[in-house]
Amino acid sequence: MNRTLSSPASSQIVPPMQDVKWLNRQEFSLPVEDAIASAGHSCFAPIHYEPGYAYPLIVWLHGNQSNEDELPQVMPLISSRNYVAIAPRGSRRVDHVPRAYTWNDSPTGIAEAADRVADCLSIARDRYNIHPDRIFVAGHSVGGTMAHRLALELPDQFAGAISLGGRVPRGSRILKHFNRLRKQPLLLSISPTEGVYSVDDAMSDLRFVHSAGLSLSLRIYPDGDELTTEMLKDMNSWIMDQFCSTESALAS
């Protein structure tokens, strides 16, 4: 288990959508290729994009009561140079909250999420030079849970999955591809909150994935920091570590 404890003073909380109007904040929006509401997705191109270089791709699944416009806010805090990224819109509208969506964990909702991610993969490959073996799915809260689920249900599509504050998924035959899952790296980053996602909950999830023979890195941050710059910075380091370990194995 990897445990990272950072000082609250060194971490900036990234507020949920209802506390910040994504479309009205432009300070991190320069690399954005598009965020067209009717298209249901948003793309992010790295600064000084080089068409001749095959970039890693991050598929970002937004949190609860949010939408794809999280992407231009989140990606510069991960890296403004290392990745192409794309974010689909959640599969279920949240009632009484303008332009707010979430991810439905029902069989129908999971299938819809998989379809939306597949569409985004196609769009990203058409627009950018994407490294086929460096596609990661990541998300916040319910989006993180869905990211882990899709990586476990579609292990051949992703090089790894990251959940920031979202529980490890259960049910719906999550381990049906058991023999192909052992090499699927997973990252779970949490800020324990009693009654929401406690340390005991995280330990239960950790026991579940280890009993299944899966590879999970767990990182724990100060209580109450729902989504921080430190989490996103560490997410970048974790993804880069996956490249280094793969390249070292091939060279040996």
N, C-alpha and C positions, 0 to 999 in steps of 0.2 A: 504494500500500500504506500502510495506517495502522499504525504501530508504536508500541505503548505499553509502556514499561518502568516498572514500579512497584517501589518498595522492598519487600522482603519484610516489613519491619516494619509497612508500611501495609496489608498484606493478611492477612486471616484465612482459613486453609484451612478449607473446609467438608468434613468427613470423609466417606468413603463409608459406606454403610449398615452394613457389618459392624463399623465402629468407633464408631458412634453408634446407639443404639436410638431410631429416629424417634418411635415411639409413647410413649416415656418422657420425651421432652423437650417441654415445653409452653410454653416462654417465647415462641415465635413463633407459637403456635397460635390466637390469638384470632380472626383473620378467617376461619378455616376453616369452610366450610359443611358439609362432610362428608368423611370418609375411610373409608367403609365397605368393609371388606375384601371382602365378598361382591359388592359392586357393581363392583369392579375399576377404580375411578376415584376421584379426589379433586378437590374444587372449592375455590376460593379466592375470597372476596368482599372487595373493598377496604373499608377503614375508611370509615364514613360513606357507604356505597353510596347513590347517588341513582338511583331507577328512571327518572327522566326524562332521564338522560344516557346516550348510547350509548358504552359503554366499549370500548376496545381489548381484545382477548382474546389471551392467551398459552396455547398448548397445549404443555405441558411433557412431554418424554419423558425419563424417568429414566435413570440410568447403569447400568452392568453390576452384577449382583448387588445390585439395589436394588428399589424398588417405588414405587407412586404416593404413598406417604407422605412422599416427599421434598418434595412441593409446599409444605406449611405451613412447612418450614424454609427453602426457597429464596426464595419470593415476597417476604417482608418484606425480604430483602437486595437484591431488585431494586427493588421499590416496594410499600409497603403501601396506596397510594392510587390509583395510576394505572391499574390493570388488574383485570379479571376473569381468572381462570386456571383451567385444568382439566388434569388429568394422567391419562392412561390407564395401565393396568398393562401391562408388557412382554408380548410374545407367547410367550415361552418360559420355563418354570420352570428355575431353576438347581438342579441336583441337590445334595443334602446341605447346602444352606443354607436355613434356614427363611425363608419369605416373600420369597425372592429371585428376581428375574426379569431377563431381558435381552431384547434385540431381535435377531431372526434375520434376516440379510440375504439369505436365500434368496428365490426368487420367491414361495413360499408365505408365508414370514414377512413379506415386504413387503406382500403383499395383506392379511394379518391385521392388520398395523400400520395400514394405510390404513383398514380397517374400524373398528378401535378408535378411531382419531382421528375418523372420520366420526360414530360414535356419540357421542363426547364433544362434538363441535360441536353436534349436535342437542340434547344435554342442556343445554349452556351457553346456547344460544339460547332454550330453553324457560324457563329459570330467570332469565335476566338480559337486560338491554338491551345487545346487542352491536352495535358498529359493523361493518357488513358488509365494509367495505374496510380494516379494521384488525385482521385476524386473523393472528397470527404463530405459527409453530411453532418451538420451541427445545428443545435438549436437551444433556445432558452425556455425553461419551464416546460409547459406541455409540448412545445416544439422540440425540446431536448429529448423527452420521452419518445416522441415520434421518430426523431433521428435515430435513436438506438434501435427502435423497433424495425425501421426500414433497413438498417444495416444488418440486422439479424435475419430478417426475412428475405433480403436480397443481397447475400454476402458477396456475390461476384461483381456487384456494381460499385462497391465502395472500398477504399483503402483503409477506412476507419470511421468512427463516429464519435461525436462529442455532445454531451449533455451538460448544460450549465443550469443546474437547479431543477432538473426534471428527473423524476424517479425512473428506475430501470423498469421496462415494461414487463408485464406478466400476461399469461393467457393467450388465446388465439394461436395455440401451437407455436409459440415463439421460438422453440428449439427444434423445429421440424427439419432444419438443415444442419443438424448437430455435427455431422462429420466434416462440414465445410466451415464451421464457425470458430474452430480452435485458433486460427490465425487471424481472426478479426479483432484488431485492437479497439478498445473502447476507453473513453475518458469521461469520468463523472466528476464535476466540480460543484460543490455545494456550500452554502452558508446555512448551517443548521438553524432551524426555527421550530420550536415546539408546536405541535398541532398542525404544522404544515409539512415539514420534512426535517425530522430530527436526526441526531447522530445515530440513535437506535434504528431509525428507518434506513439510514445509509448502510449501517452494518448488516442489516437484513438483506439489502440488495447486494452487498458485497459477498455475503455467504451464498446467495443464490447463484451469482455468476461464477464463483469459484467452484461450487458444486457441479456446475454444468461444464467446467473445464474451459471457461472463457477467460480472455485476458482483459482485465479492467484496472485502470489507474484511477485511484480516488484521491482527490485533493479537497481539503477542507479549509474554508476561509472564515473570517470573523462572523459571529452571529449578526444577522440583520442586513448584511450587504448582499442584496438580492442579485445584482449583476454589476460587476465592477471592472475597472480598467485592468486590475491585476489578473482577474480571471481570463480576460480576453488576451492579454499579453502572454499568459502561461499557455493558453490554447495554441497560439502561434508557435511557441517553443515545442509543445508536444507534437504538433503536426510535423515540424522540421525534424524532430527526433525520429519519426517514422521513416523519413527519407534516408537519414543517415544509417539507421539500423538495416534497412533493406539493401542499400548500396554496399555496406560493409559485408553483409552476408553473401552478396553476389561476387564480391572481390575475393573472398576467402576460398 
